[in-house]
Amino acid sequence: MRGHFLGCDIGGTASRFAVVDEAGALVRRGSAPGASALLGTPEDRTRLEAAFARIGASLPGPIHAAAIGLSGYDPGAFDAISAIIGPSTGIATDRLILLDDIELASRVLFAPGEGHLVSAGTGAIATHINASGTRFRIGGRGLMIDDAGSGGWIALCALRALYRKLDEDGTYGDMAPLATTLFEAVGSDDWAVIKRLVYGGDRGKIGALSLAVAKAADAGDRFSQSLLNDAGRELARLGNIMIARAGNLPVAFTGGVLTLSPAIGRTIVENLSGTALFPALDTAEGAAQLARTGFQRQSV
C-alpha cells in the first residue's frame, strides 16, 4: 500500500502545505505558522518546529515522500532540518527532498532553461535554472543589505520616511495617516516597541507591515502609493538583470508583494524589458507533485 505525497512551502510570513495521492489528485491543503531554515536562535528552531507540528497534525495518513521548500535553506542544514521534520510527519530522510523556497518555485514553474523567476515576499530574489540544471541567482541578500521591492523593504522604507519626517518637523504632518495605519498594525507607536520589532530578527513580522502601507495607499496616502510604485520598479530591475545576464526569456513574478496593489504589477510591466508573467502559483501543490514523480516508484 502506498501513502500520500506531501509538498510544503515554508516562508517567513506563512507556510503552506498540500497532499496528493499517487494519481496526483489533491487530497488536502492547509497552512501553518511562518518559519525558515535559518536556525541561528532557539526562537528560530521553535518556529520551524511549530510549523511542522501543525502540518504533521493535519496529514490525512502516512506520507510516502515529501518535497519541501524552505526560506533560507542551505544543503548543509539537511540533517538538522530533517531531524525536525521527521518526528512530526513520520517522513524518512531518504524520502525527503529539501530545497530553498525560490528554487522550488522555479522548478514548479519552468522546465530548466525556459524562464526566470522573481519572487517578492518578505524578501526579494531572482533565479534562473539553465538547461543543464545549474542555478543562477541574484539579489536575496536580506533586508540589512537589499531585498529591494520586497514586503520587508517596503515596511522599512515607510518607517525610515516617517521617522525622518518626525525628526525634521516634530510631527508626521501629511504622513500622519500612514503613521496611524502602520503603528496600529504594530500595536504601538512607542519607539522601544518599534526598535524591538525591527531589530528582533523576525523578518516575517517586518514584512507583514507592508500590508499597512498598502492600506494607507488605498486610502489615498501619496507617499505610500509612490513607495509601492518604487517596489514595482525594483522588482522589474531584478527581471531586467536576469534577462541581460541569462537570456531574453519570460520572467515570472510571484509572491505576496504582488497582492498588495495592482500598481506594483503595472509598474513591473512598464519597466521590464521583456515578457512579464504573473502566474497563479501553488508552490505547495507543485512540490507535492515533484515528490510524487520523484518517489512514486519506490515501495512503502
C-alpha positions as CSV (number, residue, x, y, z in Angstrom):
1,M,0.0,0.0,0.0
2,R,1.3,3.5,-0.8
3,G,0.9,6.6,1.2
4,H,0.4,10.1,0.2
5,F,2.9,12.7,-1.1
6,L,3.5,16.0,0.8
7,G,4.6,19.3,-0.5
8,C,5.4,22.3,1.6
9,D,6.3,26.0,1.0
10,I,7.8,27.3,4.3
11,G,8.1,31.1,4.3
12,G,8.9,33.7,6.8
13,T,5.4,35.1,7.0
14,A,3.4,31.9,6.4
15,S,3.7,28.3,5.5
16,R,1.5,26.2,3.2
17,F,1.3,22.5,2.5
18,A,-0.6,20.2,0.1
19,V,-1.0,16.4,0.0
20,V,-1.7,14.5,-3.2
21,D,-2.3,10.8,-3.8
22,E,-0.4,8.5,-6.2
23,A,-2.6,9.6,-9.1
24,G,-1.7,13.3,-8.5
25,A,-5.2,14.2,-7.1
26,L,-5.2,16.8,-4.4
27,V,-6.2,15.2,-1.0
28,R,-5.6,18.1,1.4
29,R,-4.2,21.6,1.6
30,G,-3.6,23.8,4.6
31,S,-1.5,26.5,6.2
32,A,0.9,26.7,9.2
33,P,2.9,29.4,11.0
34,G,5.7,31.1,9.2
35,A,9.3,29.8,9.7
36,S,12.6,29.4,7.8
37,A,15.6,27.2,7.5
38,L,17.7,29.7,9.5
39,L,18.2,28.1,12.9
40,G,20.5,30.7,14.5
41,T,18.5,31.1,17.6
42,P,16.2,28.9,19.8
43,E,13.3,31.0,18.6
44,D,14.1,30.1,15.0
45,R,14.0,26.4,15.9
46,T,10.8,26.8,17.8
47,R,9.1,28.5,14.8
48,L,10.1,25.7,12.5
49,E,9.0,23.0,15.0
50,A,5.7,24.8,15.4
51,A,5.2,24.9,11.6
52,F,5.8,21.2,11.2
53,A,3.8,20.3,14.3
54,R,0.8,21.9,12.6
55,I,1.5,20.2,9.3
56,G,2.0,16.8,10.9
57,A,-1.3,17.1,12.9
58,S,-3.1,17.9,9.6
59,L,-1.9,15.0,7.5
60,P,-4.6,12.6,6.2
61,G,-2.4,9.5,6.6
62,P,1.1,8.1,6.1
63,I,3.4,10.1,3.9
64,H,5.3,8.2,1.3
65,A,7.6,11.1,0.4
66,A,7.9,14.9,0.6
67,A,9.4,17.8,-1.3
68,I,9.8,20.9,0.9
69,G,10.9,24.4,0.1
70,L,12.2,26.5,3.0
71,S,13.2,30.1,3.0
72,G,16.9,30.4,3.6
73,Y,17.7,26.7,3.1
74,D,21.2,25.5,2.5
75,P,22.1,21.9,1.9
76,G,24.4,21.9,4.8
77,A,21.4,22.1,7.1
78,F,19.7,19.0,5.7
79,D,20.4,16.8,8.8
80,A,19.3,19.4,11.3
81,I,16.1,20.2,9.5
82,S,15.2,16.6,8.6
83,A,15.5,15.9,12.3
84,I,12.8,18.4,13.0
85,I,10.5,17.3,10.1
86,G,10.7,13.5,10.8
87,P,9.2,13.3,14.3
88,S,6.2,15.5,13.3
89,T,5.4,13.9,9.9
90,G,6.9,10.4,10.0
91,I,8.9,11.0,6.8
92,A,12.1,9.1,6.4
93,T,15.2,11.2,5.4
94,D,15.7,9.1,2.3
95,R,12.2,10.1,1.1
96,L,12.7,13.8,1.6
97,I,13.7,16.5,-0.8
98,L,14.7,19.8,0.7
99,L,15.2,22.9,-1.4
100,D,15.2,26.6,-0.7
101,D,11.7,28.1,-1.5
102,I,12.9,30.0,-4.5
103,E,14.5,27.1,-6.3
104,L,11.3,25.1,-5.6
105,A,9.1,27.7,-7.1
106,S,11.3,28.0,-10.2
107,R,11.3,24.2,-10.7
108,V,7.5,24.2,-10.3
109,L,7.0,27.0,-12.9
110,F,9.6,26.2,-15.6
111,A,11.5,23.4,-17.1
112,P,15.2,24.1,-16.9
113,G,16.3,26.8,-19.3
114,E,12.7,28.0,-20.1
115,G,12.3,31.1,-17.9
116,H,13.3,33.3,-15.0
117,L,11.7,33.8,-11.6
118,V,11.5,36.9,-9.5
119,S,10.0,36.2,-6.1
120,A,8.9,39.0,-3.8
121,G,7.6,38.2,-0.4
122,T,9.2,39.1,2.9
123,G,12.4,39.3,0.8
124,A,13.1,39.6,-2.9
125,I,15.3,37.4,-5.1
126,A,15.6,36.3,-8.8
127,T,16.7,33.0,-10.1
128,H,17.2,31.0,-13.3
129,I,17.9,27.3,-13.7
130,N,19.6,26.6,-17.0
131,A,19.2,23.6,-19.3
132,S,22.0,21.7,-17.5
133,G,20.3,22.2,-14.1
134,T,22.8,24.9,-12.8
135,R,21.2,27.6,-10.8
136,F,22.0,31.3,-11.2
137,R,20.6,33.8,-8.7
138,I,20.7,37.5,-7.9
139,G,19.5,39.5,-5.0
140,G,18.1,37.8,-1.9
141,R,20.8,39.1,0.4
142,G,18.5,40.1,3.2
143,L,16.8,43.2,4.5
144,M,20.0,44.5,6.1
145,I,21.7,44.8,2.6
146,D,19.0,44.9,-0.1
147,D,15.8,42.9,-0.9
148,A,14.5,46.0,-2.7
149,G,10.9,45.7,-3.7
150,S,10.1,43.1,-1.0
151,G,7.5,43.4,1.7
152,G,10.2,43.9,4.3
153,W,11.8,46.6,2.2
154,I,8.5,48.4,1.8
155,A,7.9,48.4,5.5
156,L,11.4,49.6,6.4
157,C,11.3,52.4,3.8
158,A,8.0,53.6,5.3
159,L,9.4,53.6,8.8
160,R,12.5,55.4,7.7
161,A,10.5,58.1,6.0
162,L,8.2,58.5,8.9
163,Y,11.0,59.0,11.4
164,R,12.8,61.3,9.1
165,K,9.7,63.4,8.8
166,L,9.3,63.4,12.6
167,D,12.9,64.4,13.1
168,E,12.6,67.3,10.7
169,D,9.3,68.7,11.6
170,G,8.4,67.4,15.1
171,T,5.2,65.8,13.7
172,Y,4.3,63.4,10.9
173,G,2.5,66.1,9.1
174,D,0.9,64.9,5.8
175,M,2.3,61.5,6.6
176,A,0.1,61.2,9.7
177,P,-2.4,58.8,8.0
178,L,0.4,56.4,7.1
179,A,1.8,56.7,10.6
180,T,-1.6,55.9,12.2
181,T,-2.1,52.8,9.9
182,L,1.4,51.5,10.4
183,F,1.6,51.9,14.1
184,E,-1.9,50.4,14.5
185,A,-0.5,47.3,12.7
186,V,2.4,47.2,15.2
187,G,0.2,47.8,18.2
188,S,2.1,50.7,19.4
189,D,3.9,53.9,18.3
190,D,6.5,53.7,21.1
191,W,10.0,53.8,19.7
192,A,11.1,51.0,22.1
193,V,8.5,48.7,20.7
194,I,9.3,49.6,17.1
195,K,13.0,49.1,17.7
196,R,12.4,45.6,19.2
197,L,10.4,44.6,16.2
198,V,12.9,45.9,13.6
199,Y,16.0,44.6,15.3
200,G,14.5,41.5,16.8
201,G,15.3,39.4,13.8
202,D,11.7,38.3,12.9
203,R,11.7,39.1,9.1
204,G,8.1,37.9,8.8
205,K,6.8,40.5,11.3
206,I,8.6,43.2,9.4
207,G,7.3,42.1,6.1
208,A,3.8,41.9,7.3
209,L,3.8,45.7,7.9
210,S,3.8,46.2,4.1
211,L,0.1,45.4,4.4
212,A,-0.4,48.6,6.4
213,V,1.5,50.6,3.7
214,A,-0.9,49.1,1.1
215,K,-3.9,50.0,3.3
216,A,-2.6,53.6,3.5
217,A,-2.1,53.7,-0.3
218,D,-5.6,52.5,-0.8
219,A,-6.8,55.3,1.4
220,G,-5.1,57.9,-0.7
221,D,-1.7,58.4,1.0
222,R,0.6,59.7,-1.7
223,F,3.9,58.6,-0.1
224,S,2.6,55.0,0.2
225,Q,1.4,55.0,-3.4
226,S,4.7,56.2,-4.6
227,L,6.5,53.6,-2.5
228,L,4.5,50.8,-4.0
229,N,5.4,52.0,-7.5
230,D,9.1,52.1,-6.4
231,A,8.7,48.5,-5.3
232,G,7.5,47.6,-8.8
233,R,10.4,49.3,-10.4
234,E,12.9,47.5,-8.1
235,L,11.3,44.1,-9.0
236,A,11.4,44.9,-12.7
237,R,15.1,45.8,-12.2
238,L,15.8,42.2,-11.0
239,G,14.0,40.9,-14.0
240,N,16.0,43.1,-16.3
241,I,19.2,41.9,-14.8
242,M,18.2,38.3,-15.3
243,I,17.3,39.0,-19.0
244,A,20.7,40.7,-19.5
245,R,22.7,38.0,-17.9
246,A,20.9,34.8,-18.5
247,G,18.9,35.3,-21.7
248,N,15.7,37.0,-23.0
249,L,13.2,34.6,-21.6
250,P,9.9,35.2,-19.9
251,V,10.1,36.4,-16.3
252,A,7.6,35.1,-13.8
253,F,6.8,37.4,-10.9
254,T,5.4,35.7,-7.8
255,G,5.0,36.4,-4.1
256,G,2.8,38.2,-1.7
257,V,4.0,41.7,-2.6
258,L,2.2,41.4,-5.9
259,T,-1.1,41.2,-4.0
260,L,-0.6,44.5,-2.1
261,S,-1.7,46.6,-5.1
262,P,-2.3,46.3,-8.8
263,A,0.0,49.3,-9.2
264,I,3.0,47.0,-8.5
265,G,2.2,44.7,-11.4
266,R,1.5,47.6,-13.7
267,T,4.8,49.2,-12.8
268,I,6.7,45.9,-13.4
269,V,5.2,45.6,-16.9
270,E,6.0,49.3,-17.7
271,N,9.7,48.8,-16.7
272,L,10.6,45.3,-17.7
273,S,12.5,44.9,-21.0
274,G,10.9,41.5,-21.7
275,T,7.8,39.5,-21.2
276,A,6.3,39.6,-17.7
277,L,4.2,36.7,-16.4
278,F,2.1,36.7,-13.2
279,P,1.2,33.0,-12.7
280,A,-1.2,31.7,-10.2
281,L,1.4,29.6,-8.4
282,D,0.5,26.9,-5.9
283,T,4.1,26.0,-4.8
284,A,2.9,23.6,-2.1
285,E,0.9,21.5,-4.5
286,G,3.6,21.7,-7.1
287,A,6.1,20.4,-4.5
288,A,3.8,17.5,-3.7
289,Q,3.7,16.6,-7.4
290,L,7.5,16.8,-7.5
291,A,7.7,14.4,-4.6
292,R,5.2,12.1,-6.4
293,T,7.1,12.0,-9.6
294,G,10.4,11.6,-7.8
295,F,9.5,8.8,-5.4
296,Q,6.3,7.1,-6.8
297,R,8.1,4.0,-8.0
298,Q,9.6,3.3,-4.6
299,S,7.6,0.9,-2.5
300,V,6.5,1.9,1.0
